[in-house]
Amino acid sequence: MNNVKKHAARVRHFGKILSLGLIVSLCGSTGAFAEIGVTGNKIVIGGVMDLEGRSRGLGQGMRDGIMAALKGQQVKGRRIEYVTLNDSYNPTKTVAATQELVERGIFAMLGNVGTPTAKVSLPVLADSGVPAVGFFTGAGLLRPGKGDIVNYRASYVQETAAVISAALESGLTVGEICAYVQNDAYGMAGIAGVKAALSSAGGSQELVGKLDEIMALGGDNPFRNNVGPVGVYKRNTFTSREGYNSLKAWEAQTGTNCRLVVTVGAYASIANFIGYAALKGEDWVYSAVSFTGAENLKNALSEFGVDDKIIVTQVVPPLTSNLQIVKDARKALGSRLNYVNLEGYVVGRFILEALKKIPGKEITRSSLLATISGNKFNIGGLVLDYSNDNQGSDLVIETYLENDRFNIVGNGDMARLFR
């Protein structure tokens, strides 16, 4: 072998030794076979939500609550780094943001906001083996859903069923219940809840069939108005007239008034609809699911002079609760505390608790999921039970707007609203 070939061989041999040393060094600093998103000193968790669009109050609230819960906390000597990207509640942007975070190497996705956005992000996460934890949506597509999904909150079916059951107990008939929803998977999740509640209350086959017909329509923004007791609007728009006219057409067709209008949408769009109906002189009572955002909705309604006959279901304890988790959130968030960032705070505390309960020092996605599945967690007095499914809480409370604040519905309050 000549000198040139001998030199090249020595270089290749040295390179192999250097590469092997680098691998050993990395394994020694982060643990052999270290999980994506986990290093010797941090755990990187991602979140995709509306931070700049028309529903930014929800995304900012979830982000702020989660960050307040994670601030200054460590798990097995590692700090938590929470990286968030904006999607403006636009599914196309959601896909790009989700892929970016996956490529960055996140350990898990936490607190994403929205149903149509979850619909497109979950397949990306499933294909990449990234757990989806504590998303801000009660849609059925996450129960159980494709991939590794862990839900905190009650479903939209449970939320809508709770308010409809209370309304029926207050004297309404099934024919007096209508709905105004976002024309996508989020809105249809709400219609599924309306259908379930009306079916169990003895709704007519014709009425239930109309709801089935509405839900069966496919495609992007299909024409769902003037089919049944439902009005719809296109996501990220404020146009209310077509949905309102749909409800009026149903009233004319059936000879029955819509005394309760169950709304499932974003706060700005729902406020515009309620303001438009008020301008038309309607005396309807409205309900909204937790995703709408009580404080955001109240502020938006104030522009239309509407300050009563609004019911909002919530999936977290009352803001005045003496549970330790709420006390901790009040201390962390101060005067900013509301139902949205409280949910973010709960979700943040939950993932911390789950990570801490992983046996040993190594943190992997599979060990996180194994720690959660089949177990219960007491998060500052709020019990989350994963014994039977991937949803920790069934909590639903009803609040109503009065005197510029949302109050817990008590005995007689629901009946008084419908007088």
JOSUL-V945848 format. One record per residue. N is the residue number from 1. RES is the residue in three letters. OMEGA is omega in degrees with one decimal (none if undefined). Layout:
# JOSUL-V945848
n->N res->RES omega->OMEGA
n->N res->RES omega->OMEGA
This chain:
# JOSUL-V945848
n->1 res->MET omega->179.9
n->2 res->ASN omega->-175.2
n->3 res->ASN omega->-179.4
n->4 res->VAL omega->-179.8
n->5 res->LYS omega->177.9
n->6 res->LYS omega->179.5
n->7 res->HIS omega->179.6
n->8 res->ALA omega->179.3
n->9 res->ALA omega->178.6
n->10 res->ARG omega->179.2
n->11 res->VAL omega->179.7
n->12 res->ARG omega->179.6
n->13 res->HIS omega->178.9
n->14 res->PHE omega->179.1
n->15 res->GLY omega->179.0
n->16 res->LYS omega->179.1
n->17 res->ILE omega->-180.0
n->18 res->LEU omega->179.1
n->19 res->SER omega->179.7
n->20 res->LEU omega->178.7
n->21 res->GLY omega->178.9
n->22 res->LEU omega->179.6
n->23 res->ILE omega->179.5
n->24 res->VAL omega->179.7
n->25 res->SER omega->-180.0
n->26 res->LEU omega->179.9
n->27 res->CYS omega->-179.5
n->28 res->GLY omega->-177.2
n->29 res->SER omega->-175.8
n->30 res->THR omega->-176.4
n->31 res->GLY omega->-179.1
n->32 res->ALA omega->178.8
n->33 res->PHE omega->-178.0
n->34 res->ALA omega->-179.2
n->35 res->GLU omega->175.2
n->36 res->ILE omega->179.1
n->37 res->GLY omega->-179.7
n->38 res->VAL omega->175.2
n->39 res->THR omega->-179.7
n->40 res->GLY omega->-176.4
n->41 res->ASN omega->179.4
n->42 res->LYS omega->172.9
n->43 res->ILE omega->-176.7
n->44 res->VAL omega->-179.6
n->45 res->ILE omega->-176.7
n->46 res->GLY omega->175.0
n->47 res->GLY omega->177.5
n->48 res->VAL omega->-173.9
n->49 res->MET omega->177.7
n->50 res->ASP omega->178.2
n->51 res->LEU omega->-174.9
n->52 res->GLU omega->-174.0
n->53 res->GLY omega->-174.5
n->54 res->ARG omega->177.1
n->55 res->SER omega->-173.5
n->56 res->ARG omega->177.7
n->57 res->GLY omega->179.5
n->58 res->LEU omega->-179.8
n->59 res->GLY omega->179.5
n->60 res->GLN omega->178.6
n->61 res->GLY omega->178.4
n->62 res->MET omega->179.9
n->63 res->ARG omega->-176.6
n->64 res->ASP omega->179.2
n->65 res->GLY omega->179.0
n->66 res->ILE omega->-178.3
n->67 res->MET omega->177.2
n->68 res->ALA omega->179.6
n->69 res->ALA omega->-176.0
n->70 res->LEU omega->-173.8
n->71 res->LYS omega->175.5
n->72 res->GLY omega->-176.8
n->73 res->GLN omega->175.6
n->74 res->GLN omega->175.9
n->75 res->VAL omega->179.7
n->76 res->LYS omega->177.5
n->77 res->GLY omega->-178.6
n->78 res->ARG omega->173.6
n->79 res->ARG omega->178.8
n->80 res->ILE omega->176.3
n->81 res->GLU omega->-178.0
n->82 res->TYR omega->-176.3
n->83 res->VAL omega->-178.2
n->84 res->THR omega->175.4
n->85 res->LEU omega->-179.7
n->86 res->ASN omega->171.6
n->87 res->ASP omega->179.1
n->88 res->SER omega->179.7
n->89 res->TYR omega->-179.2
n->90 res->ASN omega->-174.9
n->91 res->PRO omega->178.7
n->92 res->THR omega->177.1
n->93 res->LYS omega->179.4
n->94 res->THR omega->-178.8
n->95 res->VAL omega->-178.8
n->96 res->ALA omega->-179.1
n->97 res->ALA omega->179.0
n->98 res->THR omega->179.0
n->99 res->GLN omega->179.3
n->100 res->GLU omega->-179.3
n->101 res->LEU omega->177.0
n->102 res->VAL omega->179.8
n->103 res->GLU omega->176.1
n->104 res->ARG omega->178.6
n->105 res->GLY omega->176.9
n->106 res->ILE omega->178.0
n->107 res->PHE omega->-179.1
n->108 res->ALA omega->174.4
n->109 res->MET omega->-171.3
n->110 res->LEU omega->168.1
n->111 res->GLY omega->176.9
n->112 res->ASN omega->-172.7
n->113 res->VAL omega->170.0
n->114 res->GLY omega->178.8
n->115 res->THR omega->179.4
n->116 res->PRO omega->177.8
n->117 res->THR omega->175.7
n->118 res->ALA omega->-178.2
n->119 res->LYS omega->-178.1
n->120 res->VAL omega->-178.5
n->121 res->SER omega->-176.3
n->122 res->LEU omega->176.9
n->123 res->PRO omega->178.2
n->124 res->VAL omega->-180.0
n->125 res->LEU omega->179.7
n->126 res->ALA omega->-180.0
n->127 res->ASP omega->-177.7
n->128 res->SER omega->179.9
n->129 res->GLY omega->-178.7
n->130 res->VAL omega->178.4
n->131 res->PRO omega->175.6
n->132 res->ALA omega->-171.7
n->133 res->VAL omega->169.7
n->134 res->GLY omega->178.3
n->135 res->PHE omega->-177.8
n->136 res->PHE omega->176.5
n->137 res->THR omega->178.3
n->138 res->GLY omega->-175.5
n->139 res->ALA omega->-179.9
n->140 res->GLY omega->-177.6
n->141 res->LEU omega->174.6
n->142 res->LEU omega->-173.2
n->143 res->ARG omega->4.4
n->144 res->PRO omega->177.9
n->145 res->GLY omega->-179.2
n->146 res->LYS omega->178.2
n->147 res->GLY omega->-178.8
n->148 res->ASP omega->-174.1
n->149 res->ILE omega->175.9
n->150 res->VAL omega->-179.7
n->151 res->ASN omega->169.2
n->152 res->TYR omega->-158.1
n->153 res->ARG omega->172.3
n->154 res->ALA omega->-177.1
n->155 res->SER omega->174.7
n->156 res->TYR omega->175.6
n->157 res->VAL omega->179.1
n->158 res->GLN omega->-179.4
n->159 res->GLU omega->-178.3
n->160 res->THR omega->178.3
n->161 res->ALA omega->-178.4
n->162 res->ALA omega->-176.7
n->163 res->VAL omega->178.8
n->164 res->ILE omega->177.7
n->165 res->SER omega->178.6
n->166 res->ALA omega->179.0
n->167 res->ALA omega->179.1
n->168 res->LEU omega->177.0
n->169 res->GLU omega->179.4
n->170 res->SER omega->173.5
n->171 res->GLY omega->178.1
n->172 res->LEU omega->172.9
n->173 res->THR omega->-178.6
n->174 res->VAL omega->-179.5
n->175 res->GLY omega->-179.3
n->176 res->GLU omega->-179.0
n->177 res->ILE omega->-179.5
n->178 res->CYS omega->-177.8
n->179 res->ALA omega->173.3
n->180 res->TYR omega->-169.1
n->181 res->VAL omega->173.6
n->182 res->GLN omega->-171.9
n->183 res->ASN omega->179.0
n->184 res->ASP omega->-176.8
n->185 res->ALA omega->178.3
n->186 res->TYR omega->179.4
n->187 res->GLY omega->-179.2
n->188 res->MET omega->173.4
n->189 res->ALA omega->176.1
n->190 res->GLY omega->178.2
n->191 res->ILE omega->175.7
n->192 res->ALA omega->177.2
n->193 res->GLY omega->177.2
n->194 res->VAL omega->-180.0
n->195 res->LYS omega->-179.0
n->196 res->ALA omega->-178.7
n->197 res->ALA omega->-178.8
n->198 res->LEU omega->178.1
n->199 res->SER omega->-179.4
n->200 res->SER omega->179.3
n->201 res->ALA omega->177.1
n->202 res->GLY omega->177.0
n->203 res->GLY omega->-176.8
n->204 res->SER omega->178.6
n->205 res->GLN omega->179.3
n->206 res->GLU omega->-179.4
n->207 res->LEU omega->179.6
n->208 res->VAL omega->178.2
n->209 res->GLY omega->177.4
n->210 res->LYS omega->179.2
n->211 res->LEU omega->175.5
n->212 res->ASP omega->-180.0
n->213 res->GLU omega->179.6
n->214 res->ILE omega->-178.2
n->215 res->MET omega->-177.0
n->216 res->ALA omega->-179.3
n->217 res->LEU omega->-176.7
n->218 res->GLY omega->-179.8
n->219 res->GLY omega->-179.3
n->220 res->ASP omega->178.6
n->221 res->ASN omega->179.2
n->222 res->PRO omega->-178.3
n->223 res->PHE omega->-177.0
n->224 res->ARG omega->176.9
n->225 res->ASN omega->176.9
n->226 res->ASN omega->176.5
n->227 res->VAL omega->-178.1
n->228 res->GLY omega->-177.6
n->229 res->PRO omega->-172.8
n->230 res->VAL omega->169.0
n->231 res->GLY omega->-178.3
n->232 res->VAL omega->173.4
n->233 res->TYR omega->179.6
n->234 res->LYS omega->-179.5
n->235 res->ARG omega->178.5
n->236 res->ASN omega->173.2
n->237 res->THR omega->-179.0
n->238 res->PHE omega->-178.0
n->239 res->THR omega->-174.8
n->240 res->SER omega->-167.9
n->241 res->ARG omega->-176.7
n->242 res->GLU omega->178.1
n->243 res->GLY omega->177.1
n->244 res->TYR omega->179.5
n->245 res->ASN omega->177.5
n->246 res->SER omega->178.7
n->247 res->LEU omega->178.6
n->248 res->LYS omega->177.4
n->249 res->ALA omega->177.7
n->250 res->TRP omega->177.1
n->251 res->GLU omega->-179.6
n->252 res->ALA omega->-178.2
n->253 res->GLN omega->-174.3
n->254 res->THR omega->-176.9
n->255 res->GLY omega->-179.6
n->256 res->THR omega->179.6
n->257 res->ASN omega->173.9
n->258 res->CYS omega->-179.8
n->259 res->ARG omega->174.1
n->260 res->LEU omega->174.3
n->261 res->VAL omega->178.4
n->262 res->VAL omega->-179.5
n->263 res->THR omega->177.5
n->264 res->VAL omega->-176.3
n->265 res->GLY omega->178.0
n->266 res->ALA omega->-168.7
n->267 res->TYR omega->-177.9
n->268 res->ALA omega->-179.6
n->269 res->SER omega->178.3
n->270 res->ILE omega->178.1
n->271 res->ALA omega->177.9
n->272 res->ASN omega->178.4
n->273 res->PHE omega->-179.4
n->274 res->ILE omega->177.4
n->275 res->GLY omega->179.0
n->276 res->TYR omega->178.9
n->277 res->ALA omega->177.6
n->278 res->ALA omega->177.3
n->279 res->LEU omega->179.1
n->280 res->LYS omega->176.5
n->281 res->GLY omega->-179.5
n->282 res->GLU omega->179.6
n->283 res->ASP omega->-177.6
n->284 res->TRP omega->166.9
n->285 res->VAL omega->-176.2
n->286 res->TYR omega->170.4
n->287 res->SER omega->177.3
n->288 res->ALA omega->177.2
n->289 res->VAL omega->-173.7
n->290 res->SER omega->-178.1
n->291 res->PHE omega->-178.0
n->292 res->THR omega->179.8
n->293 res->GLY omega->-172.5
n->294 res->ALA omega->-176.5
n->295 res->GLU omega->177.7
n->296 res->ASN omega->179.3
n->297 res->LEU omega->179.3
n->298 res->LYS omega->-179.6
n->299 res->ASN omega->179.2
n->300 res->ALA omega->179.6
n->301 res->LEU omega->-178.5
n->302 res->SER omega->178.0
n->303 res->GLU omega->179.7
n->304 res->PHE omega->179.1
n->305 res->GLY omega->179.2
n->306 res->VAL omega->-177.3
n->307 res->ASP omega->176.6
n->308 res->ASP omega->-179.2
n->309 res->LYS omega->178.0
n->310 res->ILE omega->176.3
n->311 res->ILE omega->175.8
n->312 res->VAL omega->174.4
n->313 res->THR omega->-179.7
n->314 res->GLN omega->-178.2
n->315 res->VAL omega->173.9
n->316 res->VAL omega->179.0
n->317 res->PRO omega->176.7
n->318 res->PRO omega->-179.5
n->319 res->LEU omega->179.3
n->320 res->THR omega->-176.5
n->321 res->SER omega->175.6
n->322 res->ASN omega->174.4
n->323 res->LEU omega->-177.2
n->324 res->GLN omega->-179.4
n->325 res->ILE omega->179.3
n->326 res->VAL omega->176.1
n->327 res->LYS omega->179.7
n->328 res->ASP omega->179.4
n->329 res->ALA omega->177.8
n->330 res->ARG omega->179.4
n->331 res->LYS omega->-176.4
n->332 res->ALA omega->-172.7
n->333 res->LEU omega->176.7
n->334 res->GLY omega->-177.3
n->335 res->SER omega->179.2
n->336 res->ARG omega->-174.2
n->337 res->LEU omega->173.5
n->338 res->ASN omega->-174.7
n->339 res->TYR omega->-178.7
n->340 res->VAL omega->-178.2
n->341 res->ASN omega->172.4
n->342 res->LEU omega->176.6
n->343 res->GLU omega->175.7
n->344 res->GLY omega->179.5
n->345 res->TYR omega->178.6
n->346 res->VAL omega->-179.7
n->347 res->VAL omega->178.4
n->348 res->GLY omega->178.9
n->349 res->ARG omega->-179.8
n->350 res->PHE omega->-178.1
n->351 res->ILE omega->174.4
n->352 res->LEU omega->-178.6
n->353 res->GLU omega->179.9
n->354 res->ALA omega->178.8
n->355 res->LEU omega->-178.7
n->356 res->LYS omega->-177.6
n->357 res->LYS omega->176.9
n->358 res->ILE omega->-179.3
n->359 res->PRO omega->176.1
n->360 res->GLY omega->-176.3
n->361 res->LYS omega->-176.6
n->362 res->GLU omega->179.1
n->363 res->ILE omega->177.0
n->364 res->THR omega->177.4
n->365 res->ARG omega->-178.7
n->366 res->SER omega->179.2
n->367 res->SER omega->175.2
n->368 res->LEU omega->-178.1
n->369 res->LEU omega->178.5
n->370 res->ALA omega->179.0
n->371 res->THR omega->-178.2
n->372 res->ILE omega->-172.7
n->373 res->SER omega->176.6
n->374 res->GLY omega->-174.9
n->375 res->ASN omega->177.2
n->376 res->LYS omega->178.8
n->377 res->PHE omega->174.3
n->378 res->ASN omega->-177.1
n->379 res->ILE omega->179.3
n->380 res->GLY omega->179.0
n->381 res->GLY omega->176.5
n->382 res->LEU omega->-175.3
n->383 res->VAL omega->175.7
n->384 res->LEU omega->-173.3
n->385 res->ASP omega->178.2
n->386 res->TYR omega->-177.8
n->387 res->SER omega->-171.5
n->388 res->ASN omega->-177.9
n->389 res->ASP omega->-177.1
n->390 res->ASN omega->177.9
n->391 res->GLN omega->-173.8
n->392 res->GLY omega->-172.5
n->393 res->SER omega->172.6
n->394 res->ASP omega->-175.3
n->395 res->LEU omega->171.4
n->396 res->VAL omega->174.0
n->397 res->ILE omega->-178.9
n->398 res->GLU omega->176.9
n->399 res->THR omega->177.6
n->400 res->TYR omega->-176.4
n->401 res->LEU omega->176.6
n->402 res->GLU omega->179.8
n->403 res->ASN omega->174.3
n->404 res->ASP omega->176.6
n->405 res->ARG omega->176.9
n->406 res->PHE omega->-178.6
n->407 res->ASN omega->176.9
n->408 res->ILE omega->179.4
n->409 res->VAL omega->178.2
n->410 res->GLY omega->179.7
n->411 res->ASN omega->176.6
n->412 res->GLY omega->-177.3
n->413 res->ASP omega->-178.1
n->414 res->MET omega->179.4
n->415 res->ALA omega->179.9
n->416 res->ARG omega->-180.0
n->417 res->LEU omega->-175.9
n->418 res->PHE omega->177.1
n->419 res->ARG omega->none
